Amino acid sequence: MSSDDKYHSDTEDSGVDKVPHSGPLSSEPSNKRVPRKIARFSVPETSSSKDDESCVEITLDIRDDSVAVHGVKDSNGGDLGEDSELSLLAKGLEKKSSMAIRNASANVRQVGHELKRLTSFSKKPARFDRTKSAAVHALKGLKFISKTDGGHGWAAVEKRFDEIAASNNGVLPRSEFGKCIGMESKEFAGQLFFALARKRNIVGDSIDEDQLKEFWGQISDQSFDARLQIFFDMVDKDADGRLTEEEVREIISLSATANKLKNIQEKAGEYAALIMEEYKDDQGYIMLDSLETLLLQARNQLVSGDSRYLSLTQSQKHEPTHDHNPVKRFYNDTKYFLQDNWERAWVMALWIGVMCGLFTYKYIEYRRREDVFKVMGHCVCFAKGAAETLKFNMALILLPVCRNTITWLRNRKRLGVVVPFDDNLNFHQVIAVAISIGVGIHGISHLACDFPRLLHATPDEYKPMVQYFGEQPKSYWHFVKHVEGVTGIVMVVLMAIAFTLAAPCLRRGNMKLPKPKPLNKLTGFNAFWYSHHLFVVVYTLLFVHGIKLVLTKKWYKKTTWMYLAVPVILYSSERLTRLLRSRIKVAVKIQEAVVHPEKVLALRMSKPGGFIYKSGQYMFVNCPKVSPVEWHPFSITSCPGDDYLSVHIRELGDWTGQIRNLFSEVCKQHADGESDRSQRNKIPNFPRVLIDGPYGAPAQDYRKYEVVLLVGLGIGATPMISIVKDIVNNITAMEDEESSALENGNGAPNSKKGENFNTKKAYFYWVTREPDSFDWFKGIMNEVAEMDHNHVIELHNHCTSVYEEGDARSALIFMLQSLNHAKNGVDIVSGTRVKSHFAKPDWHKVYKQIAVNHNNSRVGVFYCGGAPALTKELRQLASYFSHETSTNTKFDFHKENF
């Protein structure tokens, strides 16, 4: 064959005579035997010389309305009919046509082009090209054991076998198979056991160590074909080499159970029919080759969708700019820290400077008082210096929790640039730590130093102290029994209680105290809330303690009241304003209540007149029927453009559990009474709810960024949902205004709506363990997907309860997801138009993608959730990609605090 003819084809009948491929073929029906045609195509060997060639001989049955493959042989005449990959190729050629075939040359040329496309391999044709980068990635999937490399995990499996077999007569029962190999899903492990045992004709529900090692060898085999065969055997329960619709339904149900997907389990029959419709053969079965295509194409679609991003990120320079000089590295780290935290740095520096100044001032003052210093020495200087910082901090600690004032100040743009109002609660906690240190220094200096020196002073040394303490005391009781001693001790006890119950582990209810039962009430938000209101008693005692100072007699030098007057008045005014506003001005009517099965209550209420808020803000909710004094903060999930307010309340403590149960009971009674026609259209008699707000939050500032990354963890998605909806509404409104302005010939729109709205792109990541959580905002997600015509918002739902992509336990779920989303446009996990992802996001990859896509931009990262580890990771990545890579993208991290 000449080099000019890279591919040459001819046709032969089954005998010896050659039949030209350009000859006519009658299109009329005929009962005569149709001759068998042979097509030979040469395939160049990529690894051989140019003169070598390899041929594949395909024998075809060409009939009036179809082309069927009769046989496949190599260039030497060897039969390749049993080759699995060539069988896949052959089946791909058997495509029936609804129209009669009019001439043989057209048919043979069509088959020739198809063969040329599909036989671009070295020695064997393959139906699914495994050499492509996306396919190579897909072939890494279908793993039964995570993080296992061949037999490296056998030692741990063998150890668990010995432990289990010791109590089971030296064998491993099927019920313990999953535990032994490290597979959490017991049902899935049981079916895997049956498949492996059935293949080896093992009868019974137990295996010995040698059989387990053989099982393990196949399970941990890194070959995709081996893993594919195991999976096929799991589905093919009758071992007939083909899959029925019932078998597919059973494996779907099993996979859904392993991944805790109740909605898929309930629709297993429907999804099985969908798979059969797409991949069954003419006999109505799914064969091994079809299962391979189904598995690989699903993962191939995922990787192919990201191929543009992958090639783009690899071509960009974003390597870390490490410096091996430790001095220079320390300098750079310090510089980057100050660049990211300069607002916090100057506030902390000012605060520490004021405390140091006050401490030094009082220390020097008492160091110069010879009568006092001569007896008590430096102890009294330390005690009074610490007391001065205590007065300052006890006044300052009230300001960060003046929510109305903070919200008002936050809206002053120039002030918000230099003052980190997002950290008001963090600053509150830092001040509390400083108070604890001050109390320690003040108390220890008095009890362990001042009082012993007074007790053991000589009469001459003590003489100057008589005017302060009277006759020289003989015991500690003399100092404790007076007003200043009693008030001091009581304040320390009350503050210790409040500070302890405010610890995150107790406030969030993560730590369960032992019996007796009443001790359990000392954890949770209620214990924190009530104990914090002991501050009323503490501040009263502090006033008294400051007035009864022993070593100071002049009233104007008793400065405690001077420190506390303004903050206490401001805070009291705030609380009074909140109380009046919630009961008088802000009266709301519950329009709808939805009780979700994941312990979440969604409330939709009327929007009071004058209630102006921004997306990302929150408000306090009170239900007098649950508790007339408790107010709890919740993010507003509606957006400013809505004519209603909505919040989503998750049961995390006593109050949230009680309000959910209360509304659940009302909804149940209404549902039971719907049989009465007169009650059908009536709104249920919901309990009375009061609100107070809105209050500022970090997420409300998203508008100043052109690009935003929104991250919600579980119920932490609530403020982000409002922002997502607000972005779509604003962009839609701005587009409408521009269109109207152009139609009217006015040029640019005159509206000021877009002046403060700079966001052009948003990435929203919602990470949750429970698949049913997506029901909370299903309507909003679909609405955003439908309205966002310009793809301004990228929605990413991550369900971490589903095993990661590539795990055999989620393989069928993933292929179902791809198939159903491609055909119906609906995700099977979330039930929305937004396709869900499995496992946690790769945050490094997320940041990298945004950095590449938005070079020279400043990105606002807003996170709401309760995982400290994720907070740390997101903050570190923001700093890393802002400073330690060669990209010019800057990330500003903001954490939601209540």
Secondary structure, DSSP 4 states (H G I P E B T S, - for coil): --TT-SS---EE-SSS-B--TTSB---S---SPPPEEEEEEEE--TTS-TT--EEEEEEEEE-SS-EEEEEEEETTS-B-TT-HHHHHHHHHH----SS---BHHHHHHHHHHHHHHHT-SSSS--SS-TTSHHHHHHTT--BSSTT--GGGGHHHHHHHHHHHHTTTTTSEEGGGHHHHHT-S-HHHHHHHHHHHHHHTT--SSEE-HHHHHHHHHHHT---HHHHHHHHHHHH-TT-SSSB-HHHHHHHHHHHHHHTT-HHHHHTHHHHHHHHHHHH--TTS-B-HHHHHHHHHHHHHHHHHHTHHHHHHHHHS---B-----HHHHHHHHHHHHHHHHHHHHHHHHHHHHHHHHHHHHHHHHHHS-HHHHHHHTHHHHHHHHHHHHHHHHHHHTTGGG-HHHHHHHHTSHHHHHHS-GGGHHHHHHHHHHHHHHHHHHHHHHIIIIIHHHHHT--HHHHGGGHHHH-SPPSSTHHHHSSHHHHHHHHHHHHHHHHHHHTSHHHHTT-SPPPSSGGGGGGSSHHHHHHHHTTHHHHHHHHHHHHHT-SS--SGGG--HHHHHHHHHHHHHHHHHHHHHIIIII-B--EEEEEEETTTEEEEEEE--TT----TT-EEEEE-TTT-SS--EEEEB-S-TTSSEEEEEEE--SHHHHHHHHHHHHHHHHHHHGGGSGGGTTSPP-PPP-EEEEEE--GGGGGGG-SEEEEEEEGGGGHHHHHHHHHHHHHHHHHHHHHHHHHHTT--S---STTTT----EEEEEEEES-GGGGGGGHHHHHHHHHH-TT--EEEEEEETTSPPTTBHHHHHHHHHHHHHHHHHS--TTTSSSSPEEES---HHHHHHHHHHHTTT-EEEEEEE-S-HHHHHHHHHHHHHHHHSBS---EEEEEE---
